[in-house]
Amino acid sequence: MRQRIVILGGGTGGTLIANRLRRLLRPGAVEIVVVDADDEHVYQPGLLFVPFGLAKPEDLVRPRQRQLRRGVVFRRAAVDRVDMAQDVVWLADGDSLAYDVLVVATGARLMPEETDGLCGPGWNEKVFTFYDLAGAAALRDALSAFEGGRLAVAVMDVPIKCPVAPLEFCFLADWYFLQRGIRDKVELTYVTPLDGAFTKPVASRELRGLLQAKNVSLVTDFNTGEVDGQSGRLISFDGREVAFDLSVVVPLHGGQAYVDRSPGLGDALGFVPADERTLQAKARPNVFVIGDAADVPASKAGSVAHFERGILARNIASYLVGEPFGVTFDGHTNCFIESGFGKALLIDFNYDTEPVTGRFPGPIGLPLLRQSRLNHLGKLAFGWLYWHALLPGHEIPAVRGPMPKAGKHLPRHPASARLPAR
Amino acid sequence: MSTTTYAGRPVDVSDEGFFVDPGQWTEDMAAQIASAEGITELTERHWQVIKFMRHEYENKGTGPTVRVLGKTSGVTIKELYQLFPKGPAKTAAKIAGIPKPRGCI
Protein backbone atom coordinates (compact mmCIF):
# COMPACT_ATOMS: atom_id res chain seq x y z
CA MET A 1 0.00 0.00 0.00
CA ARG A 2 1.18 3.52 -0.74
CA GLN A 3 2.47 5.26 2.36
CA ARG A 4 1.90 8.93 3.15
CA ILE A 5 4.26 11.50 4.69
CA VAL A 6 2.50 14.64 5.91
CA ILE A 7 4.75 17.67 6.41
CA LEU A 8 3.26 20.49 8.46
CA GLY A 9 4.72 23.81 7.30
CA GLY A 10 5.96 24.94 3.88
CA GLY A 11 8.74 27.27 5.00
CA THR A 12 12.48 26.64 4.97
CA GLY A 13 12.47 23.32 6.86
CA GLY A 14 9.27 21.92 5.32
CA THR A 15 10.31 22.75 1.75
CA LEU A 16 13.84 21.40 2.24
CA ILE A 17 12.68 18.07 3.64
CA ALA A 18 9.78 17.66 1.16
CA ASN A 19 12.05 18.15 -1.84
CA ARG A 20 14.76 15.87 -0.49
CA LEU A 21 12.28 13.11 0.38
CA ARG A 22 10.69 13.40 -3.07
CA ARG A 23 14.09 12.73 -4.64
CA LEU A 24 14.79 9.88 -2.26
CA LEU A 25 11.49 7.97 -2.33
CA ARG A 26 9.56 6.52 -5.27
CA PRO A 27 6.35 8.47 -5.97
CA GLY A 28 4.55 5.15 -6.49
CA ALA A 29 5.48 4.02 -2.97
CA VAL A 30 5.18 7.22 -0.95
CA GLU A 31 2.90 10.23 -1.24
CA ILE A 32 4.24 13.51 0.20
CA VAL A 33 1.83 16.23 1.33
CA VAL A 34 2.90 19.68 2.56
CA VAL A 35 0.33 21.61 4.57
CA ASP A 36 0.46 25.37 5.14
CA ALA A 37 -2.09 28.03 6.02
CA ASP A 38 -0.93 30.46 3.30
CA ASP A 39 1.07 30.49 0.08
CA GLU A 40 3.68 33.08 1.07
CA HIS A 41 7.20 31.77 1.62
CA VAL A 42 9.25 34.54 3.24
CA TYR A 43 13.05 34.65 2.93
CA GLN A 44 13.48 35.46 6.61
CA PRO A 45 17.21 36.40 6.55
CA GLY A 46 16.16 39.36 4.39
CA LEU A 47 13.95 40.90 7.09
CA LEU A 48 16.97 42.43 8.86
CA PHE A 49 17.73 44.59 5.81
CA VAL A 50 14.22 46.00 5.29
CA PRO A 51 14.31 48.67 8.06
CA PHE A 52 17.49 50.16 6.55
CA GLY A 53 16.08 50.29 3.02
CA LEU A 54 18.53 47.59 1.89
CA ALA A 55 15.79 45.13 0.91
CA LYS A 56 12.20 45.56 -0.22
CA PRO A 57 9.49 43.51 1.54
CA GLU A 58 7.93 42.36 -1.75
CA ASP A 59 11.28 40.94 -2.95
CA LEU A 60 11.46 38.57 0.02
CA VAL A 61 8.24 36.67 -0.71
CA ARG A 62 7.57 33.89 -3.19
CA PRO A 63 4.74 31.33 -3.50
CA ARG A 64 5.31 28.29 -1.27
CA GLN A 65 3.93 25.87 -3.82
CA ARG A 66 6.39 26.96 -6.51
CA GLN A 67 9.35 25.97 -4.32
CA LEU A 68 8.13 22.36 -4.08
CA ARG A 69 9.27 19.68 -6.52
CA ARG A 70 6.84 18.03 -8.89
CA GLY A 71 5.11 15.19 -7.16
CA VAL A 72 4.83 16.98 -3.80
CA VAL A 73 1.19 17.76 -2.98
CA PHE A 74 0.53 21.21 -1.50
CA ARG A 75 -2.53 21.46 0.73
CA ARG A 76 -3.45 24.99 1.74
CA ALA A 77 -5.14 24.83 5.14
CA ALA A 78 -4.50 25.77 8.75
CA VAL A 79 -3.90 22.89 11.16
CA ASP A 80 -6.40 22.46 13.95
CA ARG A 81 -4.64 19.65 15.83
CA VAL A 82 -2.71 16.42 15.52
CA ASP A 83 -4.20 13.24 16.93
CA MET A 84 -1.11 11.09 17.45
CA ALA A 85 -3.12 8.16 18.80
CA GLN A 86 -4.93 7.87 15.45
CA ASP A 87 -2.08 9.15 13.21
CA VAL A 88 -4.33 11.87 11.83
CA VAL A 89 -3.95 15.62 11.27
CA TRP A 90 -7.20 17.57 11.63
CA LEU A 91 -7.34 20.66 9.44
CA ALA A 92 -9.17 23.87 10.33
CA ASP A 93 -11.49 23.44 7.32
CA GLY A 94 -12.82 20.18 8.81
CA ASP A 95 -10.85 17.81 6.58
CA SER A 96 -8.39 15.30 7.94
CA LEU A 97 -5.15 13.76 6.67
CA ALA A 98 -4.03 10.34 7.84
CA TYR A 99 -0.27 9.81 7.89
CA ASP A 100 2.32 7.08 8.20
CA VAL A 101 5.00 9.61 9.04
CA LEU A 102 4.45 13.17 10.28
CA VAL A 103 7.09 15.92 10.01
CA VAL A 104 6.57 19.03 12.12
CA ALA A 105 8.13 22.00 10.30
CA THR A 106 5.93 24.88 11.39
CA GLY A 107 8.70 26.94 12.94
CA ALA A 108 8.30 29.47 15.72
CA ARG A 109 5.54 31.98 16.36
CA LEU A 110 6.03 35.57 17.57
CA MET A 111 4.10 36.23 20.78
CA PRO A 112 4.32 39.98 21.53
CA GLU A 113 1.06 39.72 23.50
CA GLU A 114 2.87 37.64 26.16
CA THR A 115 4.89 40.65 27.38
CA ASP A 116 2.90 43.12 29.46
CA GLY A 117 2.27 46.37 27.60
CA LEU A 118 4.15 45.40 24.44
CA CYS A 119 1.04 45.42 22.22
CA GLY A 120 -0.43 48.42 24.07
CA PRO A 121 -0.03 52.14 23.31
CA GLY A 122 3.07 52.86 21.25
CA TRP A 123 3.19 49.47 19.47
CA ASN A 124 4.21 50.13 15.85
CA GLU A 125 4.56 53.82 16.75
CA LYS A 126 7.49 53.86 19.17
CA VAL A 127 8.01 50.12 19.64
CA PHE A 128 8.66 47.86 16.66
CA THR A 129 9.90 44.44 15.64
CA PHE A 130 11.62 43.54 12.39
CA TYR A 131 10.85 39.84 12.87
CA ASP A 132 7.92 39.90 10.44
CA LEU A 133 7.34 41.63 7.11
CA ALA A 134 4.75 44.18 8.27
CA GLY A 135 6.84 45.09 11.32
CA ALA A 136 10.04 45.45 9.31
CA ALA A 137 8.29 47.77 6.81
CA ALA A 138 6.75 49.90 9.59
CA LEU A 139 10.15 50.16 11.27
CA ARG A 140 11.74 51.34 8.01
CA ASP A 141 9.38 54.33 7.98
CA ALA A 142 9.98 55.06 11.66
CA LEU A 143 13.77 54.88 11.26
CA SER A 144 13.77 57.24 8.30
CA ALA A 145 11.75 59.74 10.37
CA PHE A 146 14.02 59.34 13.42
CA GLU A 147 16.15 62.45 13.94
CA GLY A 148 17.96 61.40 17.11
CA GLY A 149 17.44 60.17 20.65
CA ARG A 150 17.66 56.88 22.55
CA LEU A 151 17.23 53.71 20.48
CA ALA A 152 16.96 50.52 22.56
CA VAL A 153 17.22 47.14 20.85
CA ALA A 154 15.82 44.54 23.24
CA VAL A 155 15.42 40.77 23.28
CA MET A 156 12.46 39.83 25.50
CA ASP A 157 13.68 36.29 26.24
CA VAL A 158 15.28 33.30 24.57
CA PRO A 159 14.84 31.13 22.57
CA ILE A 160 14.56 33.34 19.47
CA LYS A 161 15.06 32.79 15.77
CA CYS A 162 18.46 33.83 14.47
CA PRO A 163 19.98 34.84 17.84
CA VAL A 164 22.55 37.08 16.13
CA ALA A 165 19.94 39.19 14.28
CA PRO A 166 19.35 41.76 17.06
CA LEU A 167 23.14 42.28 17.29
CA GLU A 168 23.30 42.72 13.52
CA PHE A 169 20.51 45.27 13.84
CA CYS A 170 22.69 47.30 16.27
CA PHE A 171 25.70 47.16 13.92
CA LEU A 172 23.62 48.19 10.91
CA ALA A 173 21.91 50.97 12.89
CA ASP A 174 25.34 52.41 13.74
CA TRP A 175 26.22 52.39 10.03
CA TYR A 176 22.79 53.73 8.98
CA PHE A 177 22.82 56.76 11.29
CA LEU A 178 26.42 57.54 10.36
CA GLN A 179 25.38 57.60 6.67
CA ARG A 180 22.58 59.99 7.59
CA GLY A 181 25.03 62.20 9.47
CA ILE A 182 23.19 61.94 12.81
CA ARG A 183 25.10 59.15 14.56
CA ASP A 184 26.25 61.59 17.27
CA LYS A 185 22.59 62.33 18.07
CA VAL A 186 21.63 58.67 18.53
CA GLU A 187 22.27 56.72 21.73
CA LEU A 188 22.28 53.00 20.90
CA THR A 189 21.66 50.36 23.60
CA TYR A 190 21.48 46.57 23.33
CA VAL A 191 19.35 44.95 26.03
CA THR A 192 19.56 41.18 26.54
CA PRO A 193 18.40 38.60 29.10
CA LEU A 194 21.72 36.78 28.64
CA ASP A 195 24.74 37.46 30.85
CA GLY A 196 26.79 38.64 27.86
CA ALA A 197 26.47 39.79 24.26
CA PHE A 198 26.06 36.15 23.19
CA THR A 199 25.82 32.72 24.76
CA LYS A 200 29.17 31.09 24.11
CA PRO A 201 32.37 32.55 25.64
CA VAL A 202 34.58 33.20 22.58
CA ALA A 203 31.78 34.65 20.41
CA SER A 204 30.40 36.61 23.37
CA ARG A 205 33.80 38.25 23.93
CA GLU A 206 34.28 39.11 20.24
CA LEU A 207 30.76 40.50 19.83
CA ARG A 208 30.99 42.52 23.05
CA GLY A 209 34.14 44.10 21.62
CA LEU A 210 32.34 44.91 18.40
CA LEU A 211 29.46 46.56 20.28
CA GLN A 212 32.01 48.69 22.18
CA ALA A 213 33.83 49.63 18.98
CA LYS A 214 30.56 50.84 17.50
CA ASN A 215 29.60 52.70 20.67
CA VAL A 216 26.58 50.54 21.51
CA SER A 217 25.90 50.24 25.26
CA LEU A 218 25.25 46.71 26.54
CA VAL A 219 22.68 45.93 29.25
CA THR A 220 22.78 42.27 30.34
CA ASP A 221 20.68 39.99 32.59
CA PHE A 222 17.65 42.12 31.73
CA ASN A 223 14.47 40.03 31.69
CA THR A 224 11.86 42.43 30.35
CA GLY A 225 8.64 42.15 32.34
CA GLU A 226 6.86 45.16 30.90
CA VAL A 227 7.15 47.55 27.97
CA ASP A 228 5.63 51.00 28.44
CA GLY A 229 5.37 52.43 24.95
CA GLN A 230 3.76 55.64 26.11
CA SER A 231 6.46 56.82 28.49
CA GLY A 232 9.15 54.91 26.58
CA ARG A 233 10.46 52.47 29.18
CA LEU A 234 11.53 48.84 29.27
CA ILE A 235 11.00 47.51 32.80
CA SER A 236 12.69 44.32 33.98
CA PHE A 237 11.17 41.82 36.39
CA ASP A 238 13.74 42.89 38.98
CA GLY A 239 12.69 46.53 38.69
CA ARG A 240 15.40 48.03 36.48
CA GLU A 241 14.48 50.41 33.64
CA VAL A 242 15.85 51.33 30.22
CA ALA A 243 14.38 54.54 28.78
CA PHE A 244 13.92 54.93 25.02
CA ASP A 245 12.56 57.20 22.32
CA LEU A 246 12.38 54.30 19.87
CA SER A 247 12.59 50.61 20.70
CA VAL A 248 13.18 47.60 18.48
CA VAL A 249 12.20 44.41 20.27
CA VAL A 250 12.42 40.71 19.55
CA PRO A 251 9.14 39.38 21.00
CA LEU A 252 8.84 36.12 22.91
CA HIS A 253 8.79 33.06 20.67
CA GLY A 254 6.71 29.91 21.00
CA GLY A 255 5.57 27.04 18.82
CA GLN A 256 2.40 27.21 16.73
CA ALA A 257 -0.95 27.20 18.52
CA TYR A 258 -2.00 23.81 17.06
CA VAL A 259 0.93 22.21 18.92
CA ASP A 260 -0.69 23.27 22.21
CA ARG A 261 -3.98 21.76 20.98
CA SER A 262 -2.31 18.42 20.17
CA PRO A 263 -2.07 16.34 23.36
CA GLY A 264 1.47 15.19 24.11
CA LEU A 265 3.16 16.82 21.12
CA GLY A 266 4.77 19.99 22.53
CA ASP A 267 6.48 21.35 25.64
CA ALA A 268 5.45 24.31 27.81
CA LEU A 269 6.42 26.78 25.07
CA GLY A 270 4.84 24.81 22.20
CA PHE A 271 8.10 23.48 20.78
CA VAL A 272 8.33 19.78 19.99
CA PRO A 273 10.87 17.83 22.07
CA ALA A 274 12.97 15.62 19.82
CA ASP A 275 16.10 13.51 19.98
CA GLU A 276 18.88 15.98 19.13
CA ARG A 277 20.76 13.39 17.05
CA THR A 278 17.97 11.60 15.13
CA LEU A 279 15.31 14.39 15.11
CA GLN A 280 12.64 11.85 16.05
CA ALA A 281 9.98 13.35 18.32
CA LYS A 282 10.03 12.07 21.88
CA ALA A 283 6.26 11.65 21.77
CA ARG A 284 5.96 9.08 18.96
CA PRO A 285 8.33 7.07 16.74
CA ASN A 286 6.54 8.11 13.51
CA VAL A 287 6.74 11.85 14.25
CA PHE A 288 9.85 13.86 13.30
CA VAL A 289 10.82 17.53 13.60
CA ILE A 290 12.94 19.88 11.49
CA GLY A 291 14.00 23.48 12.04
CA ASP A 292 12.72 26.07 14.51
CA ALA A 293 9.72 23.98 15.66
CA ALA A 294 12.02 21.54 17.46
CA ASP A 295 13.05 21.66 21.08
CA VAL A 296 16.69 20.63 20.58
CA PRO A 297 19.78 22.47 21.87
CA ALA A 298 20.61 23.97 18.45
CA SER A 299 20.03 27.51 17.21
CA LYS A 300 16.76 28.42 15.59
CA ALA A 301 18.32 29.27 12.23
CA GLY A 302 17.79 28.34 8.61
CA SER A 303 21.24 26.79 8.37
CA VAL A 304 20.26 24.26 11.05
CA ALA A 305 17.24 23.13 9.00
CA HIS A 306 19.57 22.90 6.00
CA PHE A 307 22.09 20.68 7.81
CA GLU A 308 19.29 18.61 9.37
CA ARG A 309 17.65 17.90 6.03
CA GLY A 310 19.93 15.17 4.68
CA ILE A 311 20.03 13.32 7.99
CA LEU A 312 16.29 13.54 8.56
CA ALA A 313 15.45 12.39 5.02
CA ARG A 314 17.62 9.31 5.37
CA ASN A 315 16.26 8.52 8.83
CA ILE A 316 12.66 8.79 7.60
CA ALA A 317 13.49 6.52 4.66
CA SER A 318 14.98 4.01 7.13
CA TYR A 319 11.94 4.26 9.37
CA LEU A 320 9.54 3.56 6.48
CA VAL A 321 11.23 0.23 5.75
CA GLY A 322 11.72 -0.68 9.39
CA GLU A 323 15.49 -0.29 9.47
CA PRO A 324 17.51 1.36 12.26
CA PHE A 325 18.64 4.97 11.84
CA GLY A 326 21.98 5.17 10.05
CA VAL A 327 22.98 8.84 10.50
CA THR A 328 22.87 11.46 13.23
CA PHE A 329 22.82 15.27 13.39
CA ASP A 330 25.83 16.99 15.04
CA GLY A 331 24.09 20.32 15.69
CA HIS A 332 25.95 22.08 12.85
CA THR A 333 25.03 25.77 12.57
CA ASN A 334 26.49 28.44 10.29
CA CYS A 335 25.59 32.14 10.50
CA PHE A 336 26.81 35.29 8.81
CA ILE A 337 26.74 38.29 11.15
CA GLU A 338 26.33 41.53 9.21
CA SER A 339 28.43 44.23 10.88
CA GLY A 340 27.79 47.24 8.65
CA PHE A 341 30.05 49.11 6.20
CA GLY A 342 29.89 46.21 3.71
CA LYS A 343 31.42 43.72 6.12
CA ALA A 344 30.28 40.67 8.01
CA LEU A 345 31.51 38.02 10.45
CA LEU A 346 30.91 34.29 10.17
CA ILE A 347 30.34 31.74 12.92
CA ASP A 348 30.30 27.97 12.47
CA PHE A 349 29.69 25.54 15.31
CA ASN A 350 27.85 22.43 16.52
CA TYR A 351 26.61 20.74 19.71
CA ASP A 352 30.17 20.04 20.88
CA THR A 353 32.24 22.92 19.48
CA GLU A 354 31.49 26.55 20.32
CA PRO A 355 32.00 29.29 17.69
CA VAL A 356 35.76 29.95 17.47
CA THR A 357 38.16 31.95 15.31
CA GLY A 358 39.93 30.52 12.25
CA ARG A 359 38.65 29.93 8.74
CA PHE A 360 35.70 28.12 7.11
CA PRO A 361 35.34 25.54 5.60
CA GLY A 362 39.11 24.95 5.74
CA PRO A 363 42.44 26.76 6.24
CA ILE A 364 41.85 28.68 2.99
CA GLY A 365 38.37 30.04 3.40
CA LEU A 366 36.18 32.70 4.93
CA PRO A 367 37.49 34.21 8.18
CA LEU A 368 35.56 33.16 11.30
CA LEU A 369 34.53 35.67 13.97
CA ARG A 370 36.32 38.46 12.12
CA GLN A 371 34.87 41.24 10.00
CA SER A 372 35.52 40.87 6.31
CA ARG A 373 34.12 42.00 3.00
CA LEU A 374 34.11 38.38 1.77
CA ASN A 375 31.69 37.34 4.49
CA HIS A 376 29.37 40.20 3.54
CA LEU A 377 29.42 39.05 -0.10
CA GLY A 378 28.73 35.53 1.14
CA LYS A 379 25.68 36.74 3.00
CA LEU A 380 24.39 38.61 -0.07
CA ALA A 381 25.01 35.65 -2.39
CA PHE A 382 23.09 33.44 -0.03
CA GLY A 383 19.79 35.15 -0.93
CA TRP A 384 20.09 33.85 -4.50
CA LEU A 385 21.39 30.45 -3.45
CA TYR A 386 18.43 30.05 -1.08
CA TRP A 387 15.80 30.09 -3.81
CA HIS A 388 17.82 28.52 -6.62
CA ALA A 389 20.04 25.92 -4.96
CA LEU A 390 19.13 25.29 -1.33
CA LEU A 391 15.34 24.85 -1.51
CA PRO A 392 15.31 22.74 -4.71
CA GLY A 393 17.76 20.41 -3.02
CA HIS A 394 21.02 21.02 -4.92
CA GLU A 395 24.15 20.71 -2.82
CA ILE A 396 26.08 23.90 -2.16
CA PRO A 397 29.79 23.01 -2.34
CA ALA A 398 31.55 23.19 1.03
CA VAL A 399 28.37 24.02 2.91
CA ARG A 400 26.87 20.66 3.71
CA GLY A 401 26.61 18.02 6.36
CA PRO A 402 28.70 17.84 9.51
CA MET A 403 30.73 20.77 10.86
CA PRO A 404 34.26 20.94 9.38
CA LYS A 405 37.10 21.12 11.91
CA ALA A 406 39.93 22.01 9.53
CA GLY A 407 40.74 25.71 9.67
CA LYS A 408 39.25 26.28 13.13
CA HIS A 409 41.33 27.48 16.07
CA LEU A 410 40.11 24.84 18.49
CA PRO A 411 41.07 24.81 22.16
CA ARG A 412 43.77 22.34 23.18
CA HIS A 413 41.37 20.62 25.53
CA PRO A 414 38.21 20.25 23.47
CA ALA A 415 36.32 19.07 26.54
CA SER A 416 36.38 22.62 27.91
CA ALA A 417 34.22 23.79 25.02
CA ARG A 418 31.65 21.06 25.36
CA LEU A 419 28.12 21.81 26.37
CA PRO A 420 27.02 20.28 29.65
CA ALA A 421 25.80 16.73 29.10
CA ARG A 422 22.06 16.38 28.79
CA MET B 1 36.15 23.97 38.88
CA SER B 2 36.85 24.10 42.60
CA THR B 3 35.80 22.45 45.84
CA THR B 4 33.76 24.08 48.56
CA THR B 5 32.10 22.89 51.74
CA TYR B 6 28.36 22.82 52.43
CA ALA B 7 26.83 21.27 55.56
CA GLY B 8 30.28 20.02 56.46
CA ARG B 9 30.79 18.01 53.27
CA PRO B 10 33.01 18.82 50.26
CA VAL B 11 31.28 19.45 46.90
CA ASP B 12 32.59 20.26 43.41
CA VAL B 13 31.37 23.58 42.01
CA SER B 14 31.93 25.44 38.74
CA ASP B 15 33.72 28.80 38.54
CA GLU B 16 30.32 30.46 38.95
CA GLY B 17 29.40 28.35 41.98
CA PHE B 18 27.01 25.85 40.38
CA PHE B 19 27.12 22.18 41.41
CA VAL B 20 29.00 19.98 38.96
CA ASP B 21 27.46 16.78 40.34
CA PRO B 22 23.83 17.18 41.52
CA GLY B 23 24.26 13.85 43.34
CA GLN B 24 26.45 15.62 45.92
CA TRP B 25 23.57 17.86 46.96
CA THR B 26 21.46 17.25 50.06
CA GLU B 27 18.54 19.31 51.34
CA ASP B 28 20.44 20.48 54.42
CA MET B 29 22.89 22.37 52.16
CA ALA B 30 20.20 24.64 50.70
CA ALA B 31 20.01 27.17 53.52
CA GLN B 32 23.77 27.81 53.49
CA ILE B 33 23.87 28.27 49.69
CA ALA B 34 20.81 30.54 49.87
CA SER B 35 22.29 32.81 52.51
CA ALA B 36 25.40 33.30 50.33
CA GLU B 37 22.94 34.50 47.65
CA GLY B 38 21.38 36.96 50.07
CA ILE B 39 18.29 34.89 50.91
CA THR B 40 18.08 34.68 54.70
CA GLU B 41 15.10 32.38 55.01
CA LEU B 42 13.87 29.61 52.71
CA THR B 43 10.06 29.59 52.81
CA GLU B 44 7.68 26.91 51.61
CA ARG B 45 7.39 28.81 48.31
CA HIS B 46 11.17 28.78 47.87
CA TRP B 47 11.13 25.03 48.44
CA GLN B 48 8.38 24.55 45.87
CA VAL B 49 10.69 26.12 43.27
CA ILE B 50 13.82 24.29 44.49
CA LYS B 51 12.08 20.90 44.30
CA PHE B 52 10.69 21.77 40.88
CA MET B 53 14.22 22.63 39.66
CA ARG B 54 15.52 19.23 40.84
CA HIS B 55 12.59 17.47 39.21
CA GLU B 56 13.09 19.28 35.88
CA TYR B 57 16.81 18.57 35.91
CA GLU B 58 16.22 14.87 36.53
CA ASN B 59 13.72 14.69 33.66
CA LYS B 60 15.29 16.99 31.09
CA GLY B 61 18.96 17.20 31.95
CA THR B 62 18.90 20.97 32.36
CA GLY B 63 17.22 23.48 34.66
CA PRO B 64 14.34 25.50 33.18
CA THR B 65 14.52 29.14 32.10
CA VAL B 66 12.59 31.82 34.00
CA ARG B 67 9.89 31.80 31.37
CA VAL B 68 9.34 28.05 31.59
CA LEU B 69 9.45 28.27 35.40
CA GLY B 70 6.68 30.89 35.28
CA LYS B 71 4.55 28.66 33.07
CA THR B 72 5.07 25.33 34.80
CA SER B 73 6.19 25.69 38.43
CA GLY B 74 2.94 27.09 39.79
CA VAL B 75 4.76 30.31 40.80
CA THR B 76 4.38 33.43 38.61
CA ILE B 77 7.45 35.18 37.20
CA LYS B 78 6.73 38.24 39.38
CA GLU B 79 6.71 36.12 42.54
CA LEU B 80 9.78 34.19 41.38
CA TYR B 81 11.67 37.50 41.32
CA GLN B 82 10.39 38.33 44.81
CA LEU B 83 11.63 34.95 46.04
CA PHE B 84 14.95 35.04 44.16
CA PRO B 85 15.68 38.73 43.49
CA LYS B 86 19.05 38.12 41.80
CA GLY B 87 17.40 36.08 39.04
CA PRO B 88 15.21 33.03 39.68
CA ALA B 89 16.57 30.55 37.13
CA LYS B 90 20.21 30.88 38.14
CA THR B 91 19.77 31.41 41.88
CA ALA B 92 17.27 28.58 42.29
CA ALA B 93 19.51 26.28 40.22
CA LYS B 94 22.43 27.09 42.51
CA ILE B 95 20.42 26.45 45.69
CA ALA B 96 18.93 23.27 44.22
CA GLY B 97 22.43 21.96 43.49
CA ILE B 98 22.08 21.58 39.73
CA PRO B 99 24.37 22.93 36.98
CA LYS B 100 23.81 26.37 35.42
CA PRO B 101 20.74 26.22 33.14
CA ARG B 102 21.97 25.75 29.60
CA GLY B 103 21.48 28.88 27.53
CA CYS B 104 19.95 28.51 24.11
CA ILE B 105 22.38 29.62 21.47
Interface residues (C-beta under 8 A of the other chain):
Chain A: D157 V158 P159 P163 P193 L194 F198 T199 K200 D221 N223 G225 F237 D238 L252 D267 A268 L269 P297 A298 S299 K300 T333 F349 L419 P420 A421 R422
Chain B: K60 G61 T62 T65 V66 R67 V68 K71 T72 I77 K78 L80 Y81 P85 K86 G87 P99 K100 R102 G103 C104 I105
